[in-house]
Amino acid sequence: MKIYCIIGESCTGKDTVLTKLLQTRKDLTPIITYTTRPMRDGEKNGKEYYFVTKQSFDKLWSSYSIIEYRKYNTIHGEWLYFTARDNQIDEKSDKKYIIITTLYGVKKFKELYGNCVIPIHLYVNDRDRILRCFARETNGSNDYVEMCRRFVSDTKDYSQEMFDKFKIPDTRIINNDINLTIDEINKIIK
């Protein structure tokens, strides 16, 4: 079993890369994470996330069924994102799993699954990333305050200090060209 963890700041192309990988690689099994945030236009429950209530999170937490979680205090209130022990991962299989998570998520997965966990850090320079964030908000919710909060928060969350703290090597893939990025990830998966 292998678990490939796609990580990176907001607007580094994680969702686009995951979608492309799943379209071109039938040997990858996605791990769907959970969130308490509202569903956005175009999202489907069980595809991007499992959309649940805070009470559902609390129930899973009290039954020790949460692998990792992160809490964001947004301008819309508290949102939780998490990965649950919900039988999506078969430790005894030879499957190749893929998930979008955080640096902390990689740490927790490594604690559970050891060297089976391979982080893939997508990186985009700050200028291009802020332009991507702005374009996404312009075409979406126009929530520029939340966009700025995420941008600033990600700068700390993905600092070299955090990679060092969690003892995770920072092997960046610069995501300026989707085809080159997919080629680099395919080399890692092989």
N, C-alpha and C positions, 0 to 999 in steps of 0.2 A: 504494500500500500504506500502511496505517496499522496501528500496534501500540498498542493501548490497554492501559496497565499499571495494574492495580488494586493499590494499595499501602495499607498501614495497619498499625497495631499489632494484636496478637492480640485477637480478640473484637470487632473493629469491623464484622464482617458481610461480609467479603470473599467467602467461599464462598457465602453466601446471595445476595448481589448478583450474583455471576457466574452462579449457577444460574438466577436469575430473568431475567437478560439473555439467556442462551442459550435459555431457553424462549420468550421474546417476540421475539427478534431473530434471524431465520434468516440475516442477513447477517454475523453474527459467527462467526469461526472460532477455537475455543480453541487455545491453545498449552499442551500438557501438559508440566509439569515433572517432574523426577525426584527421588527421595529414597532414602536408605539406611535410613531409619527403618522399623520394622515397620509393617505394614498394620494399621489399626484396624478394629474391628468396623464393618461396613457399607460399607467402602471396597472399590473394585474396581481392579485393576491396569489402567492406561490410562485411567481416568476421572478420579480426583482427582490421581493421580500415576502415574508409572512407578516401581514399587518394584524397586530394584536393589541389588546388593551393592557393598561398598567396592571390590572388585576391578574391577567394571564401571566405576565412576567413574574409577579409576586408569587403565584402558585408554583411556577417552575423553579423559582429561586428557593422557595421553602422545601422543595423536594430534591434539591441539589442537582438540578437538571440544566444549569447554565454553565457553559464552558467558559465564556468570556462575555463581558458587556462593556458598553461605554454609555455615559450619560452626557447629554448636551443640554445646557441651559440656553435655550434659544429665545428669541424675542416672542415666540409663540408659546412658551412654556417648556417644560422638561420633556425631552425625547430620549428614549432608550433604543439602542441598537444592540442585538445580542445573537450569540450562537447557542443553540440548545442541544442537549444530548437527546436527540429525537430519532435515532436509528438511521440517520442519513449516512453515517460513516460505518462501514463494516471493516473493523480492524484486521480481520483474518483474510480479507480479499486481496487481490492483486490490482485493485482499481486505482486509477489516477483521479484524485479529487481536485477540484479547484474552487477557490472561495475568494471573495473580496473581503478583506478584514483590515484591521489596524495593526500597528506595531505591537501594541499590547496584546492583540489577538494572536499574533505570531508567537509571542512569549508564552501565552497560555496553551496554545496548540503544541508547542515544543515540550512543555512540561508534561503533557499527556501522551504525545506520540513520538517524542524524541527526534531522531534524525530523519524520520519520514516526512518532516515538514520543511518545505523549501520556500523561502520568501522571494518574491519578485517585486522589487521596488520600482515603480514607474515614476519617472522624474521629468518635470517640465520647469524651465527657469521661471522665476517669479513674474517677470514682465508678461511672458506668454500665458502663464497660468491666470493672472488677473484679467487679461483680455478674454480668455476662455470663460472665466467665471462671469464676467460682465455680459458676454454674448448669451450665455445660458440663461441668466436672469432676464435679459431683454426679451428673450423668446419664451419665457416661462412666467414665473410669479412676480417678477419685478421687485424682489425682496432684497434690496441692496444692503440694508443694514445686516441682515443675516449672512449675506455673502461676505461682507467684510469681517464679521465675527469669525466665520469659518476659516477665512484666509489667514487671519492673525493666529488663531488657535492652531492651525495646521503647521505654521512656522515653528512653533515650539514642539508640537507632537512628533514631528519628523526631523528634529534637529539631530546632529551627530551625537550630542549628549544622550539623547534617548536611545539611539541605536547602541551606544556603548553601555548604557545602564541595563538594557535588556540582553546584552551580549549577543546581538544579532548583527552579522556583517551587513554593511550597506553596499550591496551590489546593485547599483542603479542601472536601469535601462532608460536612456533618454528617449522620451516618446514624442518625437517631432514628426515622425513618419510612421503611420500605422503598419505598413507592410514590413519595414525594417524592424519595428518593435515585435511584430508577430514572429518574424524570422529568429530574432534573438531569444524569444521565449520558447520557440520550438526547439532550439539548440539546448536549452536548459532541460526541457521535458524529455528529450531523447537521452 
